Amino acid sequence: MNSRLLSRAEAAEYCQSRGLPVAAATLAKYATVGGGPTFHKFSRFPRYSEEMLDAWIASKLSAPMRSTSAAA
């Protein structure tokens, strides 16, 4: 493991620093219902790597578009 493991709050800040509106509460919900980034658990504490967050972000982004009508 090459990167530092981030707490849920730090993971939300990491996403926000890349211009993505993700709250720690949203990550907590995703950890329960699914659909969020992959994480490790250390005891009862979730920990996120930057690589896992980057992969999740990439999976959520659409392809580049020139117009909103291009999505249809």
C-alpha positions, 0 to 999 in steps of 0.5 A: 500500500503506497498511499496514506489511508484517509478517514471518511472526512478526509476522503470527502475533503479529497473529493471536494478538493477535486471539485466534486461535491461529496460529503462525509455523510454521503460516503457513510450512506454509500458504505451502507447501501453500496455505490460508493468507493471501495474502502478498508476497515481498520477495527471499526474505522473505514479508511479510503486510499487515494487510488480507490477514490480516484477510481470511484470518481472516474467511474462516476464521471461521464465522457467529455461532452460539448453540449447537454443534448449530447447525453441523449 
